[in-house]
Amino acid sequence: MTNYFVNDKGYYGDFGGAYIPEMLYPNVEELRQQYLKVIKEESFQQEFRALLKDYVGRPSPLYLAKRLSERYGANIFLKREDLNHTGAHKINNTIGQILLAEHLGKKRIIAETGAGQHGVATATVCALRGLECVVYMGEVDIKRQAPNVARMKMLGATVVPATSGSKTLKDATNEAMRDWINNPEDTYYIIGSVVGPHPYPDMVAYFQSVISEEAKKQLAEQTGKQSPDYVLACVGGGSNAIGMFYHFIDDEQVQLIAVEAGGKGVDSGFTAATTAKGKEGVLHGSRSILMQTADGQVVEPHSVSAGLDYPGIGPQHAHLFKTGRGKYVSITDDESLDAGLRLTQLEGIIPAIESAHALAYLEYMEFKGGENVVVCLSGRGDKDMETYMKHFNL
Ligand SMILES: *Cc1c(COP(=O)(O)O)cnc(C)c1O
């Protein structure tokens, strides 16, 4: 049987590894040696589970969406990550990593953020644990994402503008790496998706795997069946999708569908559909699939949803794609906004535009009737109201 998880060398098939500057090696190596041991400790598990329950509000419901189900002729279940504290799945990961940082004796937390969602989730857990927090963010993104910058500041974080290059996410990543190299003793770097050098993709996948751990149990309670026919999730870096897939990956009866951001169209030049347009290469410390020019320059991605606006995917996704275990598709900006409006008017739930990409793919699926479909509703739409207002003239 194919192994879809990380091997002892830090690889998923051809993908993964740790492609890092030599000066980062001690930090990443410390983490690699410690993470499995710490995570398995009874004290770690107790604290992690207690915070997920009482702080995040888990388990998140698995909701059978009746009117959506009628529209598609299948049982559509929504895994309600939008109901978590701070409004998305990202907090599952930052809770896990902050506890790991504490167990490693780190006193200072750094992160990088594009849209600000991961920055807010990180600043939140730093406030919770009383740890210093520095968030790197491109100068351009700071201007575009003022409400999230204000949230981070209110939570006590220092937001440092990255002023080089295009002044966006990749420049913020470079700054965060530089900080980590300069402060190897006391600083922990929280990465926000299943990307980066090994062991980050495996670690983040584990913290997010609570999504499918719960969903599997909830589905069995509600339907009497362990396995859904399909699970769907949107993919930026891929953390909510891996979390939603995790406990179904080795169950080959379950079809895994990952929905990327097609932007203005896969061939428009304004897209973030990585598997459609990308090639194998190294991005942010691991070998994966990324959108690049013939001479290997990273192509600037586009998506209406900030959380999916990323030029690559995590290495485990690259492996699921290449082996054919997962089906990777894309949805355009306009299709996702329509799906967001549809969910709102059929179920009274305003989704994040990221999550609306996963919902939009239901329009393309054909059901015999009675199939069980689980869609990860990764986040709520409050942060996207301006975009919805503009698009629908609200
Ligand atoms: C950040 C974000 C995403 C994309 O990140 P993944 O790591 O691919 O999950 C998706 N949905 C929401 C609501 C987000 O905030």
The ligand as an SDF file (V2000), in Angstrom:
LIG
                    3D

 15 15  0  0  0  0  0  0  0  0999 V2000
   -5.9890   30.6160    5.7870 C   0  0  0  0  0  0  0  0  0  0  0  0
   -7.2860   30.0580    5.3900 C   0  0  0  0  0  0  0  0  0  0  0  0
   -7.3910   29.0340    4.4300 C   0  0  0  0  0  0  0  0  0  0  0  0
   -6.2280   28.5140    3.6490 C   0  0  0  0  0  0  0  0  0  0  0  0
   -5.2310   27.9030    4.4010 O   0  0  0  0  0  0  0  0  0  0  0  0
   -5.0070   26.3240    4.3710 P   0  0  0  0  0  0  0  0  0  0  0  0
   -3.6990   26.1420    5.0530 O   0  0  0  0  0  0  0  0  0  0  0  0
   -4.9690   25.9140    2.9290 O   0  0  0  0  0  0  0  0  0  0  0  0
   -6.1330   25.7180    5.0780 O   0  0  0  0  0  0  0  0  0  0  0  0
   -8.6430   28.4940    4.1610 C   0  0  0  0  0  0  0  0  0  0  0  0
   -9.7470   28.9520    4.7860 N   0  0  0  0  0  0  0  0  0  0  0  0
   -9.6980   29.9440    5.7090 C   0  0  0  0  0  0  0  0  0  0  0  0
  -10.9490   30.3920    6.3530 C   0  0  0  0  0  0  0  0  0  0  0  0
   -8.4670   30.5280    6.0380 C   0  0  0  0  0  0  0  0  0  0  0  0
   -8.4280   31.5100    6.9460 O   0  0  0  0  0  0  0  0  0  0  0  0
  1  2  1  0
  2  3  1  0
  2 14  2  0
  3  4  1  0
  3 10  2  0
  4  5  1  0
  5  6  1  0
  6  7  2  0
  6  8  1  0
  6  9  1  0
 10 11  1  0
 11 12  2  0
 12 13  1  0
 12 14  1  0
 14 15  1  0
M  END
$$$$
